[in-house]
Amino acid sequence: MSAAGPEKIVFVGGAPRSGTTVTHALLCTAPRVSPYNQEISFFRGIPQSYRLGQLAWKEHTSTFFGEPEEFRRTMRETADVPLRRIWQALGETPILCVKDPLLTPFFHDLRALYPEEARFVVVVRHPYDVVRSRQEVHERGGAAQAFDPGQAAMVAREYMATYRAILSQSFGGRLFMFKYEDLNSQQIQMGLAQFIGVEKLNPGAMWGDAPEADSDPWGSPKYNKPIDLSPRLAPLAPELAQATKAICGPMMERFGYE
């Protein structure tokens, strides 16, 4: 960063309910990495603004900046302020690890803003499990409308948009993408450690100040516990699975899901 700040910033992403929270908690167990922390949803608007400014460069943005690089530097300085505050609040560790699933489509913009410091960890999960988990959130939140194929299709489209945004861009070796179902494998954990620049991860020391699942529809009974990849919910209903596959079929094939 342009002033005192972390040596490296690790952004954890993926579709909502894909396993970003447990992945973030795992990465935060390593020495030199910030402790487990809450989502940085308030930060999302900065890379989004940077993208909008780029798209409107000719029509609007160029009026205020001499060249695109000047605009990039300005947006970098803007992003530095909240990231430095987050880093300070978490103890000023050499590696800052943060997450927000809805920030994932803007990872490439963050790559442009932080070409040296940023690393990106993206989790992929079977879309049926993602939709089924979102159904639980929907029902726990007390929604009046039943979770129907239309709701499943909405989640499926969000799933596709999330991963298309990653797969359509080049990250120059700064992206680590893996399947949630493999999180407990030694190979993946060693790969993650090497990728973020630590000797090893410590699954036995996870979570820290994790949110309470009972008070949050988005929480999970698996929070504050060892990694458990076993199914917790009943399978997705056939009509919801059909609606999901109609949209996510190409991505399922690409990731090797049936």
C-alpha positions as a LaTeX table, in Angstrom:
\begin{tabular}{lrrr}
\hline
Residue & $x$ (\AA) & $y$ (\AA) & $z$ (\AA) \\
\hline
Met1 & 0.00 & 0.00 & 0.00 \\
Ser2 & 1.12 & 3.58 & $-0.54$ \\
Ala3 & 1.83 & 4.06 & 3.19 \\
Ala4 & 2.26 & 1.63 & 6.08 \\
Gly5 & 0.13 & $-1.43$ & 5.39 \\
Pro6 & 0.18 & $-5.20$ & 4.90 \\
Glu7 & 2.75 & $-6.89$ & 2.71 \\
Lys8 & 0.01 & $-8.94$ & 1.09 \\
Ile9 & $-3.80$ & $-8.80$ & 0.88 \\
Val10 & $-5.70$ & $-12.06$ & 0.38 \\
Phe11 & $-9.26$ & $-11.69$ & $-0.86$ \\
Val12 & $-11.46$ & $-14.78$ & $-0.37$ \\
Gly13 & $-14.47$ & $-15.16$ & $-2.66$ \\
Gly14 & $-16.88$ & $-17.45$ & $-4.44$ \\
Ala15 & $-20.64$ & $-17.64$ & $-4.81$ \\
Pro16 & $-22.57$ & $-16.96$ & $-1.58$ \\
Arg17 & $-22.95$ & $-20.24$ & 0.39 \\
Ser18 & $-20.08$ & $-21.87$ & $-1.48$ \\
Gly19 & $-17.77$ & $-22.24$ & 1.53 \\
Thr20 & $-16.09$ & $-18.83$ & 1.62 \\
Thr21 & $-16.53$ & $-18.48$ & 5.39 \\
Val22 & $-14.85$ & $-21.76$ & 6.32 \\
Thr23 & $-12.07$ & $-21.12$ & 3.79 \\
His24 & $-11.49$ & $-17.67$ & 5.23 \\
Ala25 & $-11.43$ & $-19.10$ & 8.76 \\
Leu26 & $-8.87$ & $-21.70$ & 7.69 \\
Leu27 & $-6.54$ & $-19.18$ & 6.04 \\
Cys28 & $-6.69$ & $-16.99$ & 9.14 \\
Thr29 & $-5.13$ & $-19.76$ & 11.26 \\
Ala30 & $-1.69$ & $-19.29$ & 9.71 \\
Pro31 & 1.05 & $-17.31$ & 11.44 \\
Arg32 & 1.52 & $-13.82$ & 10.02 \\
Val33 & $-2.12$ & $-13.75$ & 8.81 \\
Ser34 & $-4.83$ & $-11.53$ & 10.30 \\
Pro35 & $-7.27$ & $-13.24$ & 12.72 \\
Tyr36 & $-10.71$ & $-14.35$ & 11.56 \\
Asn37 & $-12.88$ & $-11.32$ & 10.80 \\
Gln38 & $-16.30$ & $-10.37$ & 9.46 \\
Glu39 & $-17.16$ & $-9.64$ & 5.83 \\
Ile40 & $-15.96$ & $-6.35$ & 4.38 \\
Ser41 & $-19.22$ & $-5.66$ & 2.54 \\
Phe42 & $-18.77$ & $-1.89$ & 3.02 \\
Phe43 & $-15.64$ & $-2.02$ & 0.84 \\
Arg44 & $-17.45$ & $-3.45$ & $-2.19$ \\
Gly45 & $-18.43$ & $-0.09$ & $-3.64$ \\
Ile46 & $-14.83$ & 1.00 & $-4.26$ \\
Pro47 & $-13.82$ & $-1.55$ & $-6.94$ \\
Gln48 & $-17.33$ & $-1.23$ & $-8.36$ \\
Ser49 & $-16.81$ & 2.52 & $-8.73$ \\
Tyr50 & $-13.45$ & 1.90 & $-10.35$ \\
Arg51 & $-15.09$ & $-0.37$ & $-12.93$ \\
Leu52 & $-17.86$ & 2.12 & $-13.63$ \\
Gly53 & $-15.30$ & 4.87 & $-14.10$ \\
Gln54 & $-13.39$ & 2.75 & $-16.60$ \\
Leu55 & $-16.54$ & 1.90 & $-18.55$ \\
Ala56 & $-17.52$ & 5.55 & $-18.70$ \\
Trp57 & $-13.99$ & 6.80 & $-19.40$ \\
Lys58 & $-14.66$ & 8.47 & $-22.72$ \\
Glu59 & $-18.07$ & 9.91 & $-21.85$ \\
His60 & $-17.48$ & 11.09 & $-18.28$ \\
Thr61 & $-14.37$ & 10.07 & $-16.36$ \\
Ser62 & $-11.76$ & 11.48 & $-18.74$ \\
Thr63 & $-13.13$ & 14.96 & $-18.03$ \\
Phe64 & $-11.61$ & 14.80 & $-14.54$ \\
Phe65 & $-8.46$ & 12.74 & $-15.07$ \\
Gly66 & $-5.68$ & 13.29 & $-17.56$ \\
Glu67 & $-5.19$ & 9.60 & $-18.27$ \\
Pro68 & $-6.50$ & 6.20 & $-17.09$ \\
Glu69 & $-3.45$ & 5.65 & $-14.88$ \\
Glu70 & $-4.20$ & 8.82 & $-12.95$ \\
Phe71 & $-7.72$ & 7.56 & $-12.34$ \\
Arg72 & $-6.36$ & 4.18 & $-11.24$ \\
Arg73 & $-4.00$ & 5.83 & $-8.75$ \\
Thr74 & $-6.83$ & 7.90 & $-7.33$ \\
Met75 & $-9.02$ & 4.84 & $-6.85$ \\
Arg76 & $-6.09$ & 2.97 & $-5.33$ \\
Glu77 & $-5.64$ & 5.74 & $-2.78$ \\
Thr78 & $-9.38$ & 5.62 & $-2.09$ \\
Ala79 & $-9.23$ & 1.85 & $-1.47$ \\
Asp80 & $-6.14$ & 2.21 & 0.73 \\
Val81 & $-8.05$ & 4.12 & 3.41 \\
Pro82 & $-10.56$ & 1.41 & 4.50 \\
Leu83 & $-8.09$ & $-1.43$ & 3.90 \\
Arg84 & $-5.52$ & 0.24 & 6.12 \\
Arg85 & $-8.19$ & 0.75 & 8.79 \\
Ile86 & $-9.15$ & $-2.95$ & 8.58 \\
Trp87 & $-5.49$ & $-3.93$ & 8.80 \\
Gln88 & $-4.95$ & $-1.77$ & 11.88 \\
Ala89 & $-8.10$ & $-3.09$ & 13.57 \\
Leu90 & $-6.88$ & $-6.68$ & 13.05 \\
Gly91 & $-3.44$ & $-6.18$ & 14.56 \\
Glu92 & $-1.29$ & $-5.03$ & 11.60 \\
Thr93 & $-0.23$ & $-8.51$ & 10.56 \\
Pro94 & 2.02 & $-8.94$ & 7.48 \\
Ile95 & $-0.81$ & $-10.68$ & 5.59 \\
Leu96 & $-4.31$ & $-9.25$ & 5.62 \\
Cys97 & $-6.98$ & $-11.87$ & 4.78 \\
Val98 & $-10.52$ & $-10.62$ & 4.11 \\
Lys99 & $-13.65$ & $-11.92$ & 2.44 \\
Asp100 & $-16.94$ & $-10.93$ & 0.88 \\
Pro101 & $-18.59$ & $-13.28$ & $-1.64$ \\
Leu102 & $-20.30$ & $-10.39$ & $-3.44$ \\
Leu103 & $-16.92$ & $-8.79$ & $-4.00$ \\
Thr104 & $-15.86$ & $-11.73$ & $-6.22$ \\
Pro105 & $-17.09$ & $-10.27$ & $-9.55$ \\
Phe106 & $-14.79$ & $-7.29$ & $-8.88$ \\
Phe107 & $-11.64$ & $-9.29$ & $-8.15$ \\
His108 & $-10.13$ & $-8.35$ & $-11.49$ \\
Asp109 & $-10.62$ & $-4.68$ & $-10.68$ \\
Leu110 & $-8.83$ & $-5.22$ & $-7.37$ \\
Arg111 & $-6.07$ & $-7.00$ & $-9.27$ \\
Ala112 & $-5.61$ & $-3.78$ & $-11.28$ \\
Leu113 & $-5.63$ & $-1.61$ & $-8.16$ \\
Tyr114 & $-3.24$ & $-3.89$ & $-6.25$ \\
Pro115 & $-1.05$ & $-5.57$ & $-8.87$ \\
Glu116 & 1.66 & $-6.48$ & $-6.37$ \\
Glu117 & $-0.08$ & $-7.04$ & $-3.03$ \\
Ala118 & $-3.34$ & $-8.78$ & $-3.90$ \\
Arg119 & $-3.94$ & $-12.54$ & $-3.99$ \\
Phe120 & $-7.32$ & $-14.13$ & $-4.70$ \\
Val121 & $-8.71$ & $-17.39$ & $-3.30$ \\
Val122 & $-11.96$ & $-18.52$ & $-4.93$ \\
Val123 & $-14.07$ & $-21.46$ & $-3.71$ \\
Val124 & $-16.31$ & $-23.45$ & $-6.08$ \\
Arg125 & $-19.14$ & $-25.65$ & $-4.80$ \\
His126 & $-21.72$ & $-27.83$ & $-6.50$ \\
Pro127 & $-24.54$ & $-25.48$ & $-7.55$ \\
Tyr128 & $-27.17$ & $-27.87$ & $-6.14$ \\
Asp129 & $-25.61$ & $-27.48$ & $-2.69$ \\
Val130 & $-25.36$ & $-23.71$ & $-3.09$ \\
Val131 & $-29.02$ & $-23.42$ & $-4.08$ \\
Arg132 & $-30.08$ & $-25.79$ & $-1.30$ \\
Ser133 & $-28.18$ & $-23.72$ & 1.24 \\
Arg134 & $-29.76$ & $-20.53$ & $-0.08$ \\
Gln135 & $-33.15$ & $-22.20$ & 0.28 \\
Glu136 & $-32.38$ & $-22.71$ & 3.97 \\
Val137 & $-31.39$ & $-19.05$ & 4.34 \\
His138 & $-34.63$ & $-18.05$ & 2.60 \\
Glu139 & $-36.72$ & $-20.16$ & 4.95 \\
Arg140 & $-34.84$ & $-19.22$ & 8.13 \\
Gly141 & $-35.27$ & $-15.57$ & 7.24 \\
Gly142 & $-39.04$ & $-15.97$ & 7.42 \\
Ala143 & $-39.78$ & $-15.13$ & 3.78 \\
Ala144 & $-43.49$ & $-15.19$ & 2.99 \\
Gln145 & $-42.97$ & $-16.59$ & $-0.51$ \\
Ala146 & $-41.96$ & $-20.24$ & $-0.85$ \\
Phe147 & $-38.60$ & $-21.04$ & $-2.39$ \\
Asp148 & $-39.73$ & $-22.11$ & $-5.85$ \\
Pro149 & $-37.96$ & $-22.83$ & $-9.19$ \\
Gly150 & $-37.96$ & $-19.10$ & $-9.90$ \\
Gln151 & $-35.97$ & $-18.46$ & $-6.73$ \\
Ala152 & $-33.63$ & $-21.32$ & $-7.60$ \\
Ala153 & $-33.06$ & $-19.83$ & $-11.05$ \\
Met154 & $-32.21$ & $-16.45$ & $-9.51$ \\
Val155 & $-29.54$ & $-18.05$ & $-7.30$ \\
Ala156 & $-28.26$ & $-20.08$ & $-10.25$ \\
Arg157 & $-27.82$ & $-16.94$ & $-12.36$ \\
Glu158 & $-25.89$ & $-15.30$ & $-9.53$ \\
Tyr159 & $-23.72$ & $-18.43$ & $-9.33$ \\
Met160 & $-22.95$ & $-18.26$ & $-13.04$ \\
Ala161 & $-22.19$ & $-14.54$ & $-12.95$ \\
Thr162 & $-19.80$ & $-15.01$ & $-10.04$ \\
Tyr163 & $-17.64$ & $-17.64$ & $-11.71$ \\
Arg164 & $-17.85$ & $-16.22$ & $-15.21$ \\
Ala165 & $-16.35$ & $-13.02$ & $-13.84$ \\
Ile166 & $-13.36$ & $-15.01$ & $-12.62$ \\
Leu167 & $-12.93$ & $-17.39$ & $-15.54$ \\
Ser168 & $-13.15$ & $-14.64$ & $-18.16$ \\
Gln169 & $-10.11$ & $-12.79$ & $-16.81$ \\
Ser170 & $-6.40$ & $-13.45$ & $-16.35$ \\
Phe171 & $-4.94$ & $-13.09$ & $-12.88$ \\
Gly172 & $-1.30$ & $-13.71$ & $-13.73$ \\
Gly173 & $-0.74$ & $-16.48$ & $-11.20$ \\
Arg174 & $-2.44$ & $-14.57$ & $-8.38$ \\
Leu175 & $-5.58$ & $-16.72$ & $-8.31$ \\
Phe176 & $-6.06$ & $-19.99$ & $-6.39$ \\
Met177 & $-9.34$ & $-21.66$ & $-7.32$ \\
Phe178 & $-10.46$ & $-24.95$ & $-5.80$ \\
Lys179 & $-13.54$ & $-27.06$ & $-5.05$ \\
Tyr180 & $-15.14$ & $-26.82$ & $-1.63$ \\
Glu181 & $-15.46$ & $-30.59$ & $-1.57$ \\
Asp182 & $-11.63$ & $-30.80$ & $-1.52$ \\
Leu183 & $-11.04$ & $-28.34$ & 1.33 \\
Asn184 & $-10.03$ & $-31.03$ & 3.81 \\
Ser185 & $-7.42$ & $-32.56$ & 1.52 \\
Gln186 & $-3.82$ & $-32.12$ & 2.56 \\
Gln187 & $-2.87$ & $-31.22$ & $-0.99$ \\
Ile188 & $-5.32$ & $-28.30$ & $-1.14$ \\
Gln189 & $-4.36$ & $-27.03$ & 2.31 \\
Met190 & $-0.67$ & $-27.17$ & 1.45 \\
Gly191 & $-1.38$ & $-25.43$ & $-1.84$ \\
Leu192 & $-3.32$ & $-22.67$ & $-0.11$ \\
Ala193 & $-0.53$ & $-22.15$ & 2.41 \\
Gln194 & 2.09 & $-21.91$ & $-0.31$ \\
Phe195 & $-0.10$ & $-19.58$ & $-2.36$ \\
Ile196 & $-0.56$ & $-17.01$ & 0.42 \\
Gly197 & 3.06 & $-17.34$ & 1.52 \\
Val198 & 2.94 & $-19.18$ & 4.86 \\
Glu199 & 4.52 & $-22.41$ & 6.00 \\
Lys200 & 1.27 & $-24.17$ & 6.89 \\
Leu201 & $-2.35$ & $-23.76$ & 7.94 \\
Asn202 & $-3.69$ & $-24.94$ & 11.27 \\
Pro203 & $-7.23$ & $-26.41$ & 10.99 \\
Gly204 & $-7.20$ & $-27.11$ & 14.72 \\
Ala205 & $-7.17$ & $-23.38$ & 15.56 \\
Met206 & $-10.07$ & $-22.06$ & 13.48 \\
Trp207 & $-12.80$ & $-19.46$ & 13.75 \\
Gly208 & $-11.87$ & $-16.99$ & 16.48 \\
Asp209 & $-14.79$ & $-14.56$ & 16.82 \\
Ala210 & $-17.18$ & $-16.29$ & 14.41 \\
Pro211 & $-20.83$ & $-15.17$ & 14.15 \\
Glu212 & $-23.48$ & $-17.07$ & 16.09 \\
Ala213 & $-25.52$ & $-19.24$ & 13.72 \\
Asp214 & $-28.71$ & $-19.13$ & 15.79 \\
Ser215 & $-29.18$ & $-15.37$ & 15.42 \\
Asp216 & $-28.28$ & $-15.07$ & 11.75 \\
Pro217 & $-30.17$ & $-16.74$ & 8.86 \\
Trp218 & $-26.88$ & $-16.78$ & 6.96 \\
Gly219 & $-25.06$ & $-18.55$ & 9.77 \\
Ser220 & $-24.31$ & $-22.26$ & 9.89 \\
Pro221 & $-24.23$ & $-24.84$ & 12.70 \\
Lys222 & $-20.80$ & $-25.79$ & 11.32 \\
Tyr223 & $-19.30$ & $-22.46$ & 12.40 \\
Asn224 & $-16.94$ & $-22.65$ & 15.38 \\
Lys225 & $-16.28$ & $-26.33$ & 14.69 \\
Pro226 & $-13.66$ & $-28.37$ & 12.78 \\
Ile227 & $-14.04$ & $-28.56$ & 9.02 \\
Asp228 & $-16.95$ & $-30.86$ & 8.22 \\
Leu229 & $-17.78$ & $-31.36$ & 4.56 \\
Ser230 & $-20.52$ & $-33.96$ & 5.11 \\
Pro231 & $-24.03$ & $-33.06$ & 3.84 \\
Arg232 & $-26.10$ & $-31.27$ & 6.46 \\
Leu233 & $-29.30$ & $-30.67$ & 4.49 \\
Ala234 & $-31.66$ & $-32.91$ & 2.56 \\
Pro235 & $-30.97$ & $-33.04$ & $-1.20$ \\
Leu236 & $-32.34$ & $-30.32$ & $-3.43$ \\
Ala237 & $-35.88$ & $-31.06$ & $-4.58$ \\
Pro238 & $-36.04$ & $-32.40$ & $-8.19$ \\
Glu239 & $-37.88$ & $-29.36$ & $-9.57$ \\
Leu240 & $-35.32$ & $-27.01$ & $-8.01$ \\
Ala241 & $-32.44$ & $-29.15$ & $-9.27$ \\
Gln242 & $-33.91$ & $-29.04$ & $-12.76$ \\
Ala243 & $-34.19$ & $-25.24$ & $-12.68$ \\
Thr244 & $-30.61$ & $-25.00$ & $-11.41$ \\
Lys245 & $-29.12$ & $-27.32$ & $-13.99$ \\
Ala246 & $-30.89$ & $-25.52$ & $-16.84$ \\
Ile247 & $-28.77$ & $-22.47$ & $-16.01$ \\
Cys248 & $-25.64$ & $-23.91$ & $-14.39$ \\
Gly249 & $-25.19$ & $-26.91$ & $-16.69$ \\
Pro250 & $-22.15$ & $-25.51$ & $-18.58$ \\
Met251 & $-20.38$ & $-24.57$ & $-15.33$ \\
Met252 & $-21.22$ & $-27.93$ & $-13.76$ \\
Glu253 & $-19.58$ & $-29.64$ & $-16.73$ \\
Arg254 & $-16.54$ & $-27.42$ & $-16.50$ \\
Phe255 & $-16.06$ & $-28.08$ & $-12.78$ \\
Gly256 & $-16.78$ & $-31.81$ & $-13.06$ \\
Tyr257 & $-20.10$ & $-31.84$ & $-11.21$ \\
Glu258 & $-22.89$ & $-34.22$ & $-12.16$ \\
\hline
\end{tabular}
